[in-house]
Each structure stands twice: as structure tokens, then as C-alpha cells.
Amino acid sequence: MVAGLPKKPMRYFSTRGQTPLHTFSEAVEAGLAPDGGLFLPESLPSIAGKLAEWSTLSYPQLAAEFFTLFAPEIPKDEWHQLTAEAYRRFESPEVAPLKKITDKTYILELFHGPTLAFKDFALQLLGLLYKRQVKLSGKKLCVLGATSGDTGSAAIHGCMGQDGIQIFILYPNGRVSPLQERQMACTGADNVFAIPVPGTFDDAQRVVKDCFGDTAFAGEVNLSAVNSINIARILAQCVYYIWAVLRLPEKDRATCEFVVPTGNFGNVLAGWLAQRMGLPCGTFRVATNQNDILYRFFTTGEYRQGDVHPSHAPSMDIQAASNFERFLYFVLGEDSARIREVMAQIKSGSPVKIDLPATTFRASRMDDDTIVKATAQMWKDWHYVLDPHTACAFTDMAQDRVSIVLSTASPAKFPDVVQQATGSEPTHPTLEALKAKDMQRWPMDATTDAVKAFIRAKKH
């Protein structure tokens, strides 16, 4: 590189190979690629040589330095301003405290943000990136997403009240926790639309993807995706894996196992990508509930969708993992034509058999009865209260290495299950305040036509 010249922006391509390259800002604004694929960076930078320097940084500083590698077109000082603002409202001064439970078990608490769930790490930042984009372009944004619980509230709280942004969140009616729904429907913000639809999360997500698939409509309303299909979501989640490893004793870093409750595969994918960039860690365990499609895939190599059954861990009640396509892109030899074939097969509902190469993944599952028992046991042994998603991690624990369990939500969001397990109802002031507020919802059918008509009617 010639001294004095600006850095060349990293470009982002679609997993399906039929979309022109995008800059970071363009990929963030688009969310889903026009060809239906998911954006990935052209190359993954090496971070191995940066870890010693990064070990002294605060969480916002670490996030800024990391994002500078992926979007050098945004000045470094502006990244530091963005991340400082994004994590300003987190309750813990550490932002993501790593709690030692035993010599072999740590819990990475990711629920200290404004909506008490790990989605805040990405969505507080994504809301600011949207705000920046609107200011620079002068174009208003319609942000559209589907949620199985926590994404919706975190996205709404990242975007509510912001000029030039309207946010529409679909969720399965009656299949999110009452407090999760109140976080979406009790904001009082006139740019927020909480939309319950019949069916499951997968039905809501299908409608969202179909809306983006209509490129004329997406362009007409300037649609942007807030789900973990947005590359900014995944990159923001990489940061807390780096943060956690840098807080472990050095002797434990290279072999540690991350245990990640996941339904959409985005949370664990972020850790795996960080490992591919040079983060020293060992393995990843995908912890699922009784809707165990990812457990079955990593056990048998077959991706076979089944029925979704409501569970104590509703954010993982999913059979169509949105981020799985990014993982498959690497597993299938970075072959976009093959990705198009496999994703069409998955969309048709047909099972797909993949010859899995040796990976650093394993998986576990937990049914509702065992979630209650695991929560009760953790309280009895360590006086530590788990939410039902994090409880799914506490099975099949590795005996020969340190485990870092990602705690994905505050137990106060799921009081009924936690009270059943521990005998006490967990509470949090922000959630208690919601109980007296009126809900504003816009129920409709889970059809693309209904949602497109609603967005057109509400668009500024």
C-alpha cells in the first residue's frame, strides 16, 4: 500500500454468488443479499498478532478495533465513538463479565444490556449504524425482522425513536414469553411495529425472507434486515468471544470449549469465525432444546426439518436456522452453485445429507423437564440462577478442559420456569415496569402480501 493513500474497503460477497460486491455499509443496509444469500467478507483478517495489544482494552475499545478491520471506510475514531455509545447503557461496567463458577466452568454473562439478552451486543450497535447511514444518505429505512423472542426487543430498542427509521418485527403469536412480548409492544414509540403472526418463528422468518426476495419491493421501501442474517450482527458477536478468551488464564485458552445455546446458529457461528481469524480456543458445543435440528445435524450429518414444539426455551424453537447457510458455504468448499442447490433443497422441506469434514463442533440437546432440573441443580450447588436457554448448556460438560458457557438472557425474562426450578421468582426493574403498560400490536396473517401491504401503508 502506498503511504498516504486511503485504505481499500473490504468487500462483501453473497454466499449464493449472484450479487455484486458490497462495501460494509452497503451490506449492512441491505441485510439480505438480493440473490437471497448471506453476506460474508472477502477475506477473514488475522487477529492472532493483535491479541496481546487488545488484552488491555475495555470492551467498547476492543469492539472498535475489531470493526476497523472489517470497515476501514469508517474512520477508527468514529468506530470508537459508535462502540462507546452502543455499550454505554449496559448495567455491568465490564459489559460482558466472565464469572468463574469452578476451575473448569466459566459463565460469560451476555444479558446486561438494555433488553437483558445477548442480542443487545449487536443491535445497540446496528441501530447506530442505521442512524449513521440515514444521516449520510438522506434515505429513510424500513427495518424488517422476525424474532423467536430476544432479537425483536433488542432490535426495537436499538432503533426506537430514531428519525428516518421505522422498524417492523414479526413474531409467532403466543410463542414468545409474555415479558419478551411486552418489551416489543410497550415502547410507545411511533416508529415501532410489533406484529404477531400465527404459526412458528420459521413462518415469520419465511415471510421476512420473501419480502427481501422481492427486490422491487425492497428497493421501493428501502428495506433493511435486522436479523442475524445481517453481517454486522455476526461481527459484533465475534467480539465477546475474543473478550472472554483474553480473560482466561493463558494455559486454558487454546483448549477451552465454548458452550453456546443457539437456535439460529448465529451466536455460535460468530465464535467459529473468530477462531478462523486466529482466536486461540478449542471446540464449540451447540446446545439445543427439544427442537434439536442442529443437534441432529452435528450428530448424523443430516439436516432434516421437523415440527416445532413450544418449549421452556422459546428463543430456540426453530427448525430453519437462519445463519446455517454461512457455515455451509465453508463446509461445502466455498462453492456458491452448490449452496444454491442445497438451500433450494432445504427450502423445499427435503432432508439434506452433508459429508461433514472434521470440525471443532459437537452438540447436545435438553428437553423441558431436564431444563427445570438443570436450573434447580445449578441453584442448589452454586446459588447461580440460569435462564432456560442457558440451562440447556449444562449437560455433557467436558471433563478435560475449561468450558465457557454463554449465558444468553436474564432469568427474569422467564420467571415461571425459574420459579418452578428454584422456588423464587426472578425480577428486574425494567421488566416490572412493563407490566403496567398498554401493549400496541398489529396482528396479521403470516403472508408476504399482508406484510408488504402493511409496510407500504405505514411507510413515512
Summary of the structure (lengths in Angstrom):
residues: 460
radius of gyration: 20.6
end to end distance: 44.4
largest distance: 65.5
contacts: 1633
relative contact order: 0.14
helix: 44%
strand: 15%
